[in-house]
Amino acid sequence: MDKKILIVDDEPRIRTVLERFLTRKGYKIVIAASGQEAIEKVKTDNPLVVLLDIRMPGMDGLAAMKKIKEVSPKTGVIMITGVKDEEVAKKAMELEAFDYITKPFDLNYLETCLMVKLALLET
């Protein structure tokens, strides 16, 4: 199975850190800087999992996740955010986010989440 991950964040530094870490772990990485770009990348690149920032200019992560799930219902979404907000976390989980991780995040925890989600997708 092709372990393709889409990283969606409007902060270039976050995208770079995640891309370097996950590439070293053997994942194939696709990058998007906005919610709208993420939807297009899901259509063209068919990632297994999307790491999706919540607070972005234009389309926020929750709106993007709704569209991603319409386009590709089986794609796993892990929300990543710099803001701890119980209501947003609750909405994300209601929309079937696999997890909700706050920045700065523990990269080992993120990798564990990815491994669990990918294992679930393979069954």
Secondary structure as the mmCIF struct_conf table of DSSP 4:
data_model
#
loop_
_struct_conf.conf_type_id
_struct_conf.id
_struct_conf.beg_label_comp_id
_struct_conf.beg_label_asym_id
_struct_conf.beg_label_seq_id
_struct_conf.end_label_comp_id
_struct_conf.end_label_asym_id
_struct_conf.end_label_seq_id
STRN STRN1 LYS A 4 VAL A 8
BEND BEND1 ASP A 10 ASP A 10
HELX_RH_AL_P HELX_RH_AL_P1 PRO A 12 ARG A 24
TURN_TY1_P TURN_TY1_P1 LYS A 25 GLY A 26
STRN STRN2 LYS A 28 ALA A 32
BEND BEND2 ALA A 33 SER A 34
HELX_RH_AL_P HELX_RH_AL_P2 GLY A 35 ASP A 45
BEND BEND3 LEU A 48 LEU A 48
STRN STRN3 VAL A 49 ASP A 53
BEND BEND4 ILE A 54 ILE A 54
BEND BEND5 PRO A 57 MET A 59
HELX_RH_AL_P HELX_RH_AL_P3 GLY A 61 VAL A 71
TURN_TY1_P TURN_TY1_P2 PRO A 73 LYS A 74
STRN STRN4 GLY A 76 THR A 81
BEND BEND6 GLY A 82 VAL A 83
HELX_RH_AL_P HELX_RH_AL_P4 GLU A 86 GLU A 94
TURN_TY1_P TURN_TY1_P3 LEU A 95 GLU A 96
BEND BEND7 PHE A 98 PHE A 98
STRN STRN5 ASP A 99 THR A 102
BEND BEND8 LYS A 103 PRO A 104
HELX_LH_PP_P HELX_LH_PP_P1 PHE A 105 PHE A 105
HELX_RH_AL_P HELX_RH_AL_P5 LEU A 107 GLU A 122
#
